[in-house]
Structure formats: C-alpha cells, structure tokens
C-alpha cells in the first residue's frame, strides 16, 4: 500500500473523492465535514452546520455541490465555492447512513436507520420516492453507475436491488401540480416508482455495505458475520457466487476497485484486505495498530483509495503507476500489463516482446521498478521488488516481434537493483554485503567490487561506472579502478536522468530537481511544492520535467518556468523540438506538442546567441510579463522594449536601457508630470540638452529651465524666462534671471519695485549706476546705507557657459547588443525626430501659467 496522504483528526464515518480535482470530503463523528487537498496535504475548508455526527457525504459529478447526511436526520446540499448550505431536506425519522448524487438525474439517494431508502429531487427539493421493505437499519444505498438500479444493505441480513426505471420515466414526462401532489402521497404510502428486483440472502448477520461493480453485473457485500460475499445478477435473477473469508471482526465497508479486477474491504479488526475478484482469493492485508477502519472510497477515474478510521483517514494506492522504461534512440522499451514491449517513435509502432512474470503471481505493488537496456546486444534488464529484490535478463532477438516464448530464455537473479554498465556487462547490487557484482550476459559473476558508501540503489553513470545512492548523498564509482569520481549531497533521490552526451545529470527527488555535471559538480537545485514525477533532456541541454500539475523546464543556470498545465500526471520519455513523448498512467505511449519558444529564447540569451534572439523577436509572438521581467532581471531592458505595449512599462524600460528617444515617445503618450520629471533627470544625466529643455517646458519648471539656459549659454532664452517670471509676478525668478544675465540695472529695478530701496541703492552704487543711486539716496533721506570705504568692490558678473549653446559631452550609454537591429525603421530617424524636441522658444507660443 502506497500512502499518498494521511490526516489525524476525529473518527471518519464518510468519504468521497472529487471526480476532477484532488479533493476529498471526510465526514467526522464530531459533526464536521472537512474538504482536503490530498496532493498538497492541506485542509481547504470545513462545514459544521449539522447537529450531530455526519455519516454520508458525496460530491456532485459536474456541479460545485456536495451532499451530507447526519444523525440529526437532515440531508444538506452545499455549494463548496460559496461555502453555503443551499438547502436542507427533511423526511427521514432516524440517523442517515449514506447519501449519493445520481450521475445524470437531479437525484439524491439516502439510507437511514428509519428502515427506508429515499430518492430526492435536489432541484425541486422534494422526495420523489420512498423505498420500503427492509425491516432493520438500512446501512447504505447507492445508484448503479449505468442502469436504473439501487442497491441497499441492511442489518436485516439482506441486500436488496431496487428497480427505479419507472421513476426515470416519470421524471422525464411533464405533470401538473395536482398530479405531483397525488404522486407525493402515493410515494409516502408505497407507490410503484421503485420496486424490489432482487433480495439477496446469505449473510448470517447484519449487512453493513453493498456495492455495484463499475462495469460488470456484480455486487459485493460485507457484513457483521465477518464475510465478504460476491453476487452476480442478470435480467431475471441474482445469486451468490462466492464467499471471501479472512476478516476477524465486522466488515464495515467493501467495494470494487475502479481500475483493477480486485475487491477491497475494511473491518473493525483494524485491517484492510485486498482480494482477487476473478480467483476470489486474498492478495494482501494491511493493518493498523490502534485504529479500526469504518469506511472506504474509491476514486472514479484514478488508482486511488481512501479509508476512514478511528483517528482520521488515509489516501493510498495499491500499486505504483509509473511504468518502468528505458529510451534508446528512436525506441523506448517499457513494461505494461506484465509484458515487455517496445515502441518506435518515428513509426508510432508498438510491439509486445515477452512476458516478464509467470502467470499466477497475484502480489500487489511488485511490478517492475526499473528497466535497463543494452542497444548493442539488444538486451533488457528488468528489476522488481519480488522476493525482496530480483531481476530478469532478456536477450531479445531481432525477429522476436509478437512472440512470447522468450520467458524460458530469461535469466533471473536476486539483487537490490541491476543496470547495464557496458555492452555485455551489467552490475547487480548486493545490499547485504554493500557490494556490486559485475555479471556477463550469461548471468555469471565476472567481478566483485565493494562500494564506498552505504548504498540502497545503483544507477548507470557511464561505461564501467555506477551512481550509488545513499539517504543523503550520491556518488559515482568507477568499478574498474575502484575510485570515487564525484560525490554530491542530495537527499532521497528517486530517479537519475543523464543527458544524451552524458555531460549533465538530473537527480529527481520527491520535491526537488538537482542538476549537476558528469562529475557531480552542483549546478542548480529547483524546489517544488508538489511531487516531481519524471523528466528528460532535450537536444539543447534543457531539462524538461513533469510534476503532478505541470510540464516545466530548467535551464543550465537554474532558471525555470512552466511549459504546460496538466490534468493528469505523465511520465516523460523523450523530448524532441516542440514534441514531448510520454507514457500515461495506463502505460500508453502518447505525444503532445508544446510551445518551446520561451525556454529556447532564454537559452539563446544565456548562451549569447544574439542572432537567434533577434530572429525569434522578429518572427515569433513571444511576449508576456514573465519574459519582460526575465529580460529586465538579466540586464536586457532594451530587448524587453520590443515586447511591451504598456506605455508606463515602455517608459521604465527605456530609461533603464538609456534609450532616451523611446522614453520621450512614451512620455508624450503618458503626458504625466512625474514621467516628464524623470525623463528630464535621465536626459540631463546623458547631457541631451534638447530633451532636458523639452521636459522642463512640459512641466513648466521655469527655475530649472533658466538655470539650464545659463549653463548652456542660451542667454537670450534666459531673458525670455525673465519676461515669463514678470508676467507671473515671480520677483525671485526675475531677480535670478537678471543675475544670470549680469543686468545690474534690471536687478535695481526689481529691488525698487519690491520695496527694497536700501538693497536697490547698494546694488546701484556698487555697479556704478550713479544717477540711479543718487535718486534712491534722495528717496531714502537719512536712511541711506553706508558703504565700506577703502575696500575694493567687485561687480557680479555671470560666469561663462559650460558649453557653447548645445549638448555637452554625453554620458557614454553602452550601445546594446541589439541596438538598431530590432526596429524595422532603425533609430536614426527617431534621433532626427527628437533632436529638436524642445523647439525654439522664440518661434513657439508658450502657455503662460500662474505659479
């Protein structure tokens, strides 16, 4: 039994799998219904409106609904998306044991201790049929998956099969309100909508459970007599086929497996038993130490079972689904249905080669775990856990297609694991002595080599080498020279996948992918929150791997991303271009086409294949926020520009890459003060005077503009700025501009107009404006400020401009590797457009604003 998920809570009395999502409902004795994600192991939601223990739960097949029934005699229908109880169905007079939705009709069937089974229409919220006939508690009732039948089990020691065909006909024909009322009265007093078709008698004590087979006319039942019985039925009768004995206490639940020809039962003897439905013999028993099992549930589509016990529930599968396979060139050898097969990718031809285990073996979870292939000898080595670890060696003749007489030629042996290490040599792990036995194709020991670390599994690692796995590390060991060639800390490695050139290796564990080189030098590690299932290397050196939900890629530098979302897990066997070949859970070879543009693009950037990058940008539709963020992160904002439509993002990328022209175009579109301000800063950093001027114009930043004109020698424009300041009554702006121009007379005039007569007098006297100074002295009278005598007074002369009326030497912005090569028009034209972006203020009418 392979445990997938386990909870510890309260006694679980009812279980139900969601048909499409990895969810399971558990109804508890405490009166709560829990909804769990069994893949992630997380509690999604809880519903607690019942007034007592909840026994029955069931998901609707297509709607976001589930139904629950409890000891409060109530049936509740819930919408799990809105976390609301939509309505409550009343009618039962005692505990409700089970509830179930019909797959097609808007019906719910319920079983109760009031000795009745009821069928409800959940759309009209009415009871449409009451099935009476049992004379003790009805422990369970369920619809047949295909036919108009209901099966029920009761403590009156019988199993009953009910025909509800008349109910289907009635529900499909219209009826007026009076007829509906009449029909309801008829139902309550025993109508003919449901009749007993068969009464199955054979159990000596009360029957706790009965289930239909999903496809065959079979019923299985379990009872307090500790027996499991198998029944067959046809159109006219039903009869007992066999009795399965082995449980030591009451059998509380029993059902058919959805995918395999087996029966699963659980009991209060703290065990789960698995039976062969064809041979009707016990296969395996699983026990718990302290908990009794109460209920079972089977997933309708997947190889999953769930069992509820005294302290929680467990979700498990009986056999591993991953097929053992090995890829060689255009073919893959794999195991399916206990046969060795090979599949040719180019022709999509599948050939059955040989059986791998003698008929009659019914052990569960002993299917082959690994498969190793020697292409030169056409030899296949298959390992499994049978008898504590064993292998089978097949030499497959070229003309063996379709023949099955090679079982006699299969050579067998014991060992923890076995792999080919050379053309005609294979290595077998002997766990007891921690050594490797090197054998020939005749299954004869050629050499023995002790291993350097405690090893539980070995993998191929190149000719003459094995990769040894311990709990916390792996090591490559040369069997000939008995040398450790490399070692790496990696815990719980499950699968080892080498690239075609044997230069790189991927180590897959449950929730991680470790990439290393051929000497186990670590390159990168990827951590996943859900299980990693399989992987393969493509021809470009990119590792493609699958999890439960996605196909992903991993670049050599550790960058990763999602290629495709999956509905069900797959096992990747080969990647070629845009196609991924894989085996599904049923062992069928399939191929899907994916879009590899994203990781090929990133790989080209990583390897500096800029010609490929340019080609992909011009010819593909590659875009998206993930690609843009990646390009920014990796230092290629100028490339990201060519994927971006949003002007704010374009503006930010243009500033980051120093592309001032595109920044101007985006700023024009946005026309936002903050963006113009940032553009001005970047243009000033680069020394692009025209664009700085243009940015200051758009933000009406007159102070900065005037100072810019002073620095660049545009003194006539400084005078124009003085006029603008005057029109805006900006005295300080006027004074600064007069100061920049060296116009002392203007400064005196400004100070006088501002009422600063002493300052105006000092300025006039200092700059030799005698007439103006005398006039101001007369106005001041006795308040004329005294000027220091005997000291040299110097005039305030504006400095010479830093540049001669133009751009100063620009900050060197590194020309990108894609500069000029990505735009259809190039950037020369853009530069011409924006060289005169600021225009000439003498020719342009400015909108003067009040500051």
KENU-561229 format. One record per residue (C-alpha): residue in three letters; x negated, y, z. Coordinates in pm, whole numbers, padded with zeros to 5 digits, always signed. Last residue first. Layout:
# residues N
AlaXYZ...
END
This chain:
# residues 851
Unk-00277+07971-01050Unk-00036+08136-01288Unk-00057+07975-01627Unk-00198+08102-01956Unk-00106+07882-02249Unk-00408+07914-02466Unk-00395+08044-02821Unk-00685+07893-03013Unk-00925+08061-03253Unk-01145+08236-02998Unk-01118+07933-02778Unk-01295+07726-03037Unk-01190+07363-03040Unk-01248+07138-02739Unk-01231+06820-02938Unk-01484+06948-03185Unk-01696+06634-03179Unk-01381+06432-03121Unk-01268+06348-03473Unk-01623+06319-03607Unk-01703+06067-03332Unk-01396+05867-03421Unk-01503+05850-03785Unk-01841+05714-03687Unk-01682+05457-03457Unk-01614+05178-03703Unk-01298+05162-03912Unk-01216+04793-03865Unk-01344+04809-03512Unk-01540+04511-03384Unk-01886+04562-03526Unk-01942+04924-03433Unk-02087+04836-03096Unk-02057+04459-03028Unk-02386+04425-02843Unk-02308+04742-02658Unk-02519+05055-02709Unk-02661+05142-02372Unk-02548+05491-02271Unk-02854+05717-02257Unk-02746+06031-02077Unk-02722+06296-02347Unk-02982+06568-02398Unk-02774+06887-02357Unk-02480+06946-02581Unk-02447+07297-02728Unk-02499+07672-02686Unk-02873+07672-02632Unk-02901+07458-02326Unk-02984+07537-01964Unk-02859+07892-02000Unk-03088+08179-01885Unk-03001+08303-01540Unk-02764+08593-01473Unk-02943+08911-01349Unk-02872+09043-01000Unk-03081+09363-00980Unk-03371+09395-00742Unk-03406+09648-00454Unk-03759+09716-00342Unk-03772+09832+00015Unk-03883+10175+00137Unk-03537+10277+00240Unk-03251+10048+00338Unk-02914+10162+00203Unk-02672+10346+00428Unk-02302+10278+00397Unk-02085+10580+00318Unk-01826+10611+00593Unk-01874+10987+00638Unk-01700+11058+00309Unk-01589+10732+00145Unk-01424+10898-00152Unk-01721+11121-00213Unk-01955+10825-00187Unk-01743+10640-00448Unk-01787+10925-00693Unk-02159+10945-00624Unk-02197+10568-00679Unk-02003+10582-01007Unk-02230+10855-01135Unk-02547+10684-01014Unk-02489+10336-01162Unk-02847+10230-01083Unk-02772+09863-01001Unk-02823+09905-00627Unk-02615+10223-00610Unk-02323+10069-00795Unk-02329+09746-00588Unk-02361+09940-00260Unk-02071+10171-00357Unk-01845+09876-00460Unk-01927+09700-00135Unk-01828+10009+00063Unk-01513+10057-00154Unk-01375+09702-00105Unk-01016+09798-00190Unk-00974+09510-00440Unk-00963+09756-00726Unk-01297+09901-00610Unk-01450+09553-00589Unk-01331+09467-00941Unk-01461+09796-01084Unk-01797+09751-00917Unk-01819+09399-01061Unk-01733+09528-01406Unk-02011+09791-01387Unk-02257+09523-01276Unk-02195+09302-01580Unk-02460+09027-01540Unk-02236+08787-01735Unk-02227+08520-01461Unk-02156+08792-01202Unk-01872+08927-01413Unk-01736+08569-01433Unk-01767+08525-01058Unk-01593+08860-00992Unk-01303+08780-01223Unk-01256+08437-01063Unk-01266+08595-00719Unk-01004+08851-00826Unk-00761+08592-00967Unk-00474+08819-01064Unk-00374+08556-01328Unk-00417+08805-01614Unk-00750+08906-01465Unk-00866+08544-01443Unk-00776+08496-01811Unk-00977+08808-01901Unk-01276+08675-01707Unk-01247+08342-01892Unk-01279+08534-02217Unk-01598+08692-02089Unk-01733+08346-02004Unk-01638+08249-02361Unk-01868+08521-02493Unk-02138+08390-02260Unk-02137+08040-02419Unk-02490+07971-02292Unk-02444+07605-02190Unk-02478+07658-01816Unk-02265+07974-01820Unk-01997+07806-02031Unk-01984+07514-01783Unk-01948+07761-01494Unk-01650+07920-01668Unk-01491+07581-01729Unk-01538+07468-01371Unk-01362+07780-01244Unk-01092+07762-01511Unk-00972+07409-01439Unk-00662+07440-01658Unk-00636+07056-01659Unk-00622+07034-02040Unk-00892+07302-02080Unk-01123+07124-01837Unk-01091+06802-02040Unk-01163+06986-02369Unk-01468+07159-02223Unk-01603+06827-02096Unk-01527+06680-02440Unk-01728+06950-02623Unk-02010+06947-02370Unk-02096+06578-02404Unk-02376+06564-02147Unk-02318+06194-02063Unk-02248+06267-01699Unk-02039+06568-01806Unk-01832+06337-02029Unk-01786+06097-01736Unk-01676+06374-01496Unk-01448+06533-01754Unk-01281+06200-01828Unk-01213+06155-01457Unk-01044+06497-01444Unk-00846+06428-01760Unk-00729+06099-01608Unk-00621+06270-01285Unk-00435+06545-01469Unk-00232+06299-01677Unk-00184+06326-02051Unk-00151+05945-02085Unk-00170+05942-02464Unk-00434+06214-02474Unk-00631+06037-02201Unk-00622+05718-02411Unk-00771+05897-02714Unk-01031+06071-02497Unk-01134+05740-02336Unk-01165+05587-02683Unk-01416+05862-02770Unk-01604+05840-02441Unk-01700+05477-02479Unk-01920+05460-02171Unk-01830+05093-02104Unk-01670+05167-01769Unk-01504+05484-01902Unk-01359+05291-02196Unk-01244+05007-01967Unk-01060+05250-01741Unk-00896+05427-02035Unk-00797+05101-02201Unk-00639+04981-01876Unk-00440+05300-01847Unk-00346+05282-02215Unk-00201+04929-02199Unk-00270+04756-02531Unk-00592+04580-02436Unk-00765+04306-02630Unk-01020+04520-02814Unk-01117+04709-02502Unk-01220+04383-02335Unk-01520+04372-02567Unk-01641+04714-02449Unk-01586+04601-02088Unk-01844+04322-02131Unk-02013+04301-01790Unk-01908+03953-01677Unk-01639+04079-01440Unk-01495+04312-01701Unk-01484+04033-01958Unk-01318+03797-01708Unk-01060+04058-01611Unk-00969+04107-01977Unk-00951+03731-02037Unk-00722+03681-01736Unk-00505+03979-01835Unk-00425+03824-02168Unk-00558+03805-02520Unk-00677+03559-02780Unk-00471+03608-03095Unk-00752+03491-03316Unk-00937+03612-03624Unk-01112+03935-03530Unk-01181+03850-03166Unk-01284+03495-03251Unk-01529+03612-03518Unk-01683+03870-03287Unk-01734+03607-03014Unk-01882+03362-03261Unk-02134+03624-03376Unk-02205+03702-03013Unk-02336+03356-02936Unk-02481+03475-02609Unk-02449+03132-02444Unk-02214+03263-02175Unk-02024+03477-02426Unk-01980+03178-02657Unk-01866+02967-02360Unk-01609+03229-02266Unk-01465+03225-02619Unk-01466+02844-02630Unk-01291+02846-02290Unk-01012+03074-02406Unk-00972+02943-02758Unk-00917+02577-02658Unk-00544+02582-02731Unk-00421+02228-02673Unk-00313+01938-02891Unk-00197+01621-02716Unk-00289+01261-02785Unk-00143+00946-02636Unk-00259+00598-02545Unk-00010+00409-02330Unk-00115+00260-01994Unk+00220+00324-01826Unk+00076+00603-01614Unk-00046+00782-01926Unk-00374+00725-02106Unk-00540+01027-02264Unk-00672+01181-02583Unk-00719+01559-02580Unk-00716+01746-02909Unk-00835+02103-02972Unk-01192+02004-03052Unk-01249+01646-02944Unk-01183+01547-02583Unk-01173+01181-02477Unk-01029+00958-02203Unk-00813+01193-01996Unk-00590+01019-01742Unk-00254+01197-01722Unk-00036+01323-01437Unk+00328+01414-01505Unk+00488+01746-01599Unk+00156+01901-01693Unk+00052+02264-01736Unk-00212+02337-01998Unk-00555+02496-02035Unk-00603+02635-01684Unk-00929+02807-01592Unk-01285+02760-01477Unk-01615+02943-01450Unk-01878+02724-01285Unk-02180+02827-01494Unk-02160+02514-01712Unk-01795+02590-01793Unk-01512+02401-01619Unk-01180+02341-01793Unk-00833+02259-01666Unk-00540+02032-01752Unk-00272+02089-01493Unk-00022+01950-01241Unk-00162+01634-01081Unk-00512+01739-01178Unk-00682+01693-01511Unk-01037+01761-01625Unk-01219+01912-01920Unk-01594+01960-01874Unk-01749+02193-02129Unk-02071+02076-02295Unk-01968+02184-02643Unk-01881+01831-02766Unk-01621+01789-02493Unk-01683+01623-02160Unk-01411+01410-01995Unk-01196+01421-01681Unk-00961+01239-01445Unk-00720+01273-01150Unk-00817+01568-00929Unk-00566+01593-00648Unk-00421+01921-00529Unk-00584+02222-00361Unk-00881+02211-00597Unk-01242+02305-00524Unk-01491+02356-00806Unk-01861+02299-00747Unk-02149+02428-00957Unk-02493+02347-01092Unk-02648+02100-00846Unk-02963+01919-00952Unk-02859+01557-00981Unk-03149+01461-01208Unk-02919+01436-01511Unk-02771+01777-01437Unk-02497+01853-01188Unk-02126+01945-01187Unk-01918+01879-00874Unk-01538+01861-00906Unk-01335+01874-00585Unk-01007+01767-00424Unk-01007+01387-00430Unk-01362+01350-00555Unk-01496+01380-00907Unk-01868+01393-00982Unk-01936+01540-01325Unk-02269+01462-01493Unk-02487+01652-01736Unk-02776+01566-01967Unk-02648+01220-02065Unk-02606+01340-02427Unk-02240+01233-02432Unk-02171+01391-02093Unk-02150+01160-01793Unk-01840+01102-01578Unk-01861+00968-01222Unk-01537+00894-01038Unk-01441+00865-00670Unk-01699+01077-00486Unk-01615+01093-00114Unk-01875+01355-00016Unk-02137+01513-00238Unk-02489+01599-00120Unk-02718+01530-00414Unk-03013+01300-00482Unk-03240+01250-00778Unk-03480+01006-00938Unk-03508+00769-00641Unk-03772+00517-00744Unk-03764+00138-00763Unk-03973+00141-01081Unk-03740-00094-01270Unk-03418-00024-01079Unk-03447+00355-01112Unk-03209+00495-00852Unk-02986+00800-00890Unk-02845+00921-00557Unk-02506+01022-00425Unk-02409+01183-00098Unk-02167+01197+00198Unk-01997+00858+00206Unk-02258+00678-00003Unk-02256+00639-00379Unk-02542+00494-00580Unk-02599+00604-00939Unk-02769+00326-01130Unk-03066+00338-01365Unk-03215+00098-01620Unk-03072+00289-01915Unk-02877+00590-01792Unk-02679+00656-01476Unk-02411+00382-01469Unk-02217+00371-01145Unk-02259+00188-00812Unk-02012+00161-00524Unk-02042+00101-00146Unk-02403+00207-00099Unk-02619+00251+00210Unk-02917+00437+00070Unk-03246+00329-00092Unk-03106+00018-00263Unk-03278-00319-00259Unk-03352-00452-00609Unk-03301-00810-00727Unk-03394-00932-01074Unk-03286-01164-01352Unk-02980-01325-01196Unk-02785-01531-01449Unk-02442-01430-01577Unk-02532-01548-01928Unk-02514-01183-02032Unk-02813-01125-01805Unk-02797-01015-01444Unk-02956-00743-01227Unk-02852-00795-00865Unk-02838-00471-00672Unk-02899-00458-00298Unk-02716-00350+00015Unk-02741-00701+00171Unk-02369-00739+00244Unk-02267-00498-00030Unk-02408-00696-00323Unk-02368-00450-00611Unk-02389-00606-00956Unk-02605-00464-01234Unk-02568-00550-01601Unk-02819-00644-01866Unk-02784-00707-02239Unk-02795-00355-02387Unk-02893-00190-02060Unk-02741-00074-01730Unk-02397-00232-01765Unk-02188-00187-01454Unk-02068-00401-01160Unk-01893-00323-00833Unk-01855-00477-00487Unk-01964-00816-00610Unk-01839-01163-00682Unk-01876-01347-01010Unk-01698-01442-01326Unk-01791-01530-01682Unk-01509-01507-01933Unk-01549-01772-02203Unk-01246-01968-02092Unk-01039-01646-02094Unk-01135-01599-02454Unk-00837-01786-02595Unk-00608-01483-02628Unk-00637-01392-02996Unk-00492-01068-03132Unk-00816-00922-03253Unk-01102-01158-03180Unk-01279-01115-03514Unk-01563-00901-03378Unk-01631-01147-03097Unk-01571-01009-02744Unk-01822-01118-02484Unk-01618-01086-02167Unk-01758-01057-01813Unk-01522-01072-01516Unk-01596-00908-01182Unk-01517-00958-00815Unk-01456-00768-00492Unk-01298-00891-00168Unk-01122-01183-00333Unk-00961-00955-00594Unk-01077-00594-00556Unk-01138-00552-00929Unk-01424-00518-01174Unk-01418-00564-01554Unk-01732-00596-01766Unk-01688-00584-02142Unk-01939-00699-02402Unk-01956-00589-02765Unk-02327-00667-02752Unk-02438-00332-02896Unk-02136-00146-02755Unk-02191-00252-02390Unk-01874-00161-02198Unk-01793-00103-01830Unk-01446-00118-01675Unk-01348-00012-01326Unk-01062-00069-01081Unk-00896-00375-01227Unk-00555-00455-01075Unk-00559-00580-00719Unk-00293-00350-00583Unk-00040-00627-00541Unk-00120-00996-00546Unk+00103-01204-00769Unk-00152-01426-00938Unk+00037-01683-01134Unk-00104-01614-01478Unk-00483-01612-01484Unk-00644-01272-01486Unk-00807-01064-01759Unk-00604-01175-02057Unk-00784-01110-02387Unk-00815-00868-02680Unk-00486-00688-02743Unk-00543-00441-03026Unk-00420-00081-03057Unk-00456+00121-03377Unk-00443+00501-03365Unk-00653+00497-03686Unk-00909+00758-03576Unk-00870+00697-03203Unk-00918+00320-03208Unk-00763+00149-02906Unk-00892-00156-02722Unk-00714-00403-02503Unk-00789-00624-02203Unk-00467-00770-02072Unk-00322-00767-01723Unk-00034-00538-01829Unk-00282-00275-01950Unk-00659-00268-01919Unk-00877-00039-02126Unk-01139-00033-02400Unk-01159+00301-02582Unk-01272+00342-02938Unk-01416+00613-03164Unk-01749+00639-02986Unk-01743+00425-02672Unk-01490+00506-02404Unk-01440+00289-02093Unk-01109+00221-01918Unk-00950+00104-01592Unk-00590+00224-01581Unk-00491+00474-01310Unk-00159+00359-01169Unk-00266+00223-00833Unk-00021-00031-00699Unk+00233-00031-00419Unk+00298+00342-00396Unk+00346+00544-00079Unk+00547+00813+00097Unk+00562+00769+00476Unk+00826+00895+00717Unk+00862+01020+01072Unk+00846+00890+01429Unk+01089+00598+01439Unk+01054+00506+01074Unk+01157+00629+00730Unk+01009+00465+00419Unk+00930+00622+00085Unk+00848+00462-00248Unk+00670+00590-00557Unk+00592+00440-00896Unk+00778+00714-01078Unk+01112+00763-01251Unk+01396+00702-01002Unk+01173+00740-00694Unk+01260+00463-00449Unk+01398+00526-00101Unk+01378+00310+00212Unk+01544+00336+00555Unk+01504+00222+00913Unk+01148+00107+00983Unk+01048+00041+01344Unk+00744+00222+01474Unk+00469+00112+01715Unk+00205-00091+01536Unk+00305-00059+01174Unk+00310-00347+00930Unk+00275-00402+00558Unk+00362-00741+00408Unk+00275-00872+00062Unk+00393-01098-00215Unk+00687-01292-00071Unk+00860-01526-00312Unk+01166-01488-00528Unk+00989-01602-00844Unk+01154-01330-01053Unk+01213-01063-00786Unk+00863-01105-00641Unk+00900-00979-00286Unk+00741-00689-00095Unk+00786-00665+00281Unk+00779-00354+00500Unk+00722-00425+00868Unk+00803-00291+01214Unk+01032-00588+01304Unk+01318-00339+01270Unk+01305-00417+00903Unk+01208-00300+00562Unk+01269-00442+00217Unk+01109-00401-00124Unk+01211-00613-00423Unk+00987-00659-00727Unk+01001-00651-01104Unk+00816-00322-01130Unk+00920+00027-01236Unk+01222+00132-01026Unk+01153-00113-00741Unk+01469-00290-00628Unk+01613-00213-00285Unk+01639-00326+00077Unk+01722-00148+00405Unk+01773-00234+00773Unk+01672-00599+00780Unk+01727-00699+01144Unk+01433-00883+01301Unk+01160-01135+01220Unk+01154-01081+00844Unk+01037-01380+00640Unk+01325-01524+00444Unk+01437-01441+00091Unk+01768-01602-00005Unk+01854-01694-00362Unk+02100-01652-00646Unk+02429-01580-00468Unk+02727-01542-00698Unk+02932-01282-00880Unk+03232-01338-01106Unk+03425-01232-01414Unk+03225-00970-01606Unk+02891-01095-01479Unk+02719-01086-01142Unk+02394-01198-00980Unk+02308-01185-00612Unk+01975-01177-00423Unk+01978-01210-00047Unk+01738-01067+00210Unk+01762-01236+00549Unk+01701-01122+00905Unk+02060-01220+01004Unk+02109-00848+01071Unk+02143-00797+00699Unk+01974-00714+00370Unk+02129-00709+00022Unk+02009-00724-00338Unk+02238-00693-00639Unk+02166-00800-00995Unk+02324-00733-01335Unk+01993-00592-01473Unk+01895-00229-01545Unk+01850-00029-01222Unk+01925-00330-00994Unk+02213-00243-00762Unk+02157-00202-00389Unk+02304-00340-00066Unk+02224-00243+00293Unk+02306-00316+00656Unk+02502-00641+00627Unk+02642-00769+00957Unk+02568-01130+01046Unk+02574-01471+00882Unk+02522-01340+00530Unk+02684-01537+00251Unk+02994-01357+00133Unk+03001-01135-00173Unk+03344-00985-00235Unk+03382-00899-00603Unk+03597-00662-00810Unk+03761-00467-00530Unk+03981-00198-00678Unk+03934+00174-00721Unk+04189+00411-00874Unk+04468+00173-00770Unk+04602+00369-00477Unk+04577+00288-00110Unk+04769+00522+00115Unk+04536+00819+00101Unk+04483+00777-00270Unk+04855+00778-00343Unk+04898+01099-00148Unk+04613+01255-00350Unk+04774+01132-00671Unk+05104+01296-00588Unk+04927+01627-00521Unk+04737+01600-00848Unk+05055+01515-01037Unk+05225+01822-00891Unk+04927+02043-00980Unk+04926+01942-01346Unk+04702+01674-01489Unk+04432+01675-01753Unk+04261+01348-01853Unk+03887+01278-01792Unk+03923+01244-01416Unk+04194+00984-01452Unk+03987+00773-01689Unk+03686+00782-01455Unk+03904+00689-01158Unk+04050+00397-01350Unk+03696+00265-01408Unk+03622+00267-01034Unk+03562-00110-00998Unk+03436-00193-00650Unk+03162-00442-00555Unk+03174-00561-00195Unk+02900-00699+00028Unk+03025-00887+00329Unk+02918-00958+00689Unk+03191-00738+00847Unk+02895-00511+00935Unk+02942-00364+00593Unk+02767-00325+00259Unk+02902-00134-00040Unk+02852-00145-00416Unk+03028+00098-00650Unk+03098+00028-01016Unk+03186+00222-01330Unk+02866+00119-01509Unk+02529+00285-01571Unk+02339+00364-01248Unk+02593+00178-01028Unk+02717+00412-00756Unk+02621+00364-00391Unk+02771+00266-00056Unk+02606+00201+00280Unk+02672+00087+00637Unk+03051+00047+00620Unk+03149-00019+00984Unk+03395-00308+01020Unk+03710-00435+00850Unk+03612-00359+00491Unk+03909-00328+00256Unk+03969+00040+00193Unk+03827+00256-00086Unk+03961+00612-00064Unk+03969+00804-00391Unk+03977+01162-00521Unk+03880+01349-00204Unk+03877+01718-00286Unk+03614+01989-00320Unk+03725+02076-00676Unk+03362+02074-00792Unk+03248+01821-00531Unk+03501+01562-00646Unk+03488+01313-00362Unk+03481+00932-00353Unk+03542+00777-00012Unk+03435+00447+00137Unk+03624+00332+00440Unk+03558+00139+00763Unk+03572+00453+00987Unk+03197+00386+01034Unk+03148+00567+00707Unk+03028+00535+00350Unk+03024+00830+00107Unk+03043+00857-00271Unk+03003+01202-00429Unk+03148+01285-00767Unk+03104+01558-01028Unk+03053+01292-01300Unk+02726+01205-01472Unk+02460+01085-01226Unk+02703+01041-00935Unk+02586+01205-00612Unk+02521+00988-00303Unk+02610+00988+00066Unk+02525+00731+00335Unk+02617+00649+00697Unk+02892+00895+00790Unk+02993+00857+01155Unk+03368+00846+01221Unk+03701+00985+01102Unk+03608+01076+00746Unk+03817+01348+00584Unk+03635+01681+00579Unk+03406+01806+00302Unk+03191+02109+00387Unk+03099+02391+00148Unk+02814+02581-00013Unk+02563+02534+00269Unk+02304+02793+00180Unk+01928+02788+00144Unk+01958+02989-00178Unk+01746+02752-00384Unk+01847+02447-00178Unk+02213+02486-00263Unk+02379+02261-00009Unk+02679+02026-00002Unk+02785+01918+00347Unk+02971+01600+00441Unk+03109+01608+00794Unk+03199+01330+01040Unk+02971+01495+01304Unk+02750+01184+01287Unk+02610+01301+00959Unk+02637+01339+00584Unk+02412+01538+00353Unk+02440+01647-00009Unk+02179+01813-00229Unk+02205+02079-00493Unk+01988+02264-00744Unk+02180+02092-01029Unk+02037+01823-01260Unk+02018+01487-01076Unk+02177+01601-00750Unk+01960+01519-00449Unk+02079+01276-00178Unk+02102+01266+00200Unk+02262+01023+00450Unk+02200+00981+00823Unk+02210+01321+00992Unk+02220+01311+01373Unk+02457+01560+01535Unk+02623+01898+01490Unk+02502+01952+01133Unk+02393+02307+01041Unk+02017+02242+01052Unk+01855+02277+00711Unk+01475+02285+00685Unk+01249+02410+00408Unk+00927+02353+00218Unk+00728+02146+00469Unk+00385+02090+00315Unk+00192+01775+00226Unk+00083+01918-00109Unk+00196+01618-00311Unk+00478+01523-00073Unk+00645+01863-00094Unk+00889+01828+00193Unk+01257+01914+00249Unk+01377+01860+00606Unk+01736+01788+00715Unk+01791+01847+01086Unk+02034+01672+01323Unk+01776+01535+01569Unk+01814+01187+01417Unk+01648+01325+01109Unk+01737+01348+00743Unk+01435+01347+00514Unk+01451+01502+00169Unk+01163+01453-00073Unk+01003+01688-00321Unk+00751+01637-00599Unk+00993+01774-00861Unk+01197+01600-01128Unk+01427+01340-00969Unk+01400+01479-00612Unk+01345+01183-00384Unk+01596+01098-00109Unk+01555+00970+00247Unk+01790+00901+00541Unk+01754+00797+00906Unk+01413+00946+00990Unk+01333+00931+01363Unk+01158+01254+01455Unk+00841+01432+01346Unk+00515+01289+01219Unk+00482+01305+00845Unk+00297+01089+00593Unk+00186+01138+00234Unk+00037+00935-00050Unk-00035+00607+00125Unk-00149+00332-00109Unk+00000+00000+00000
END
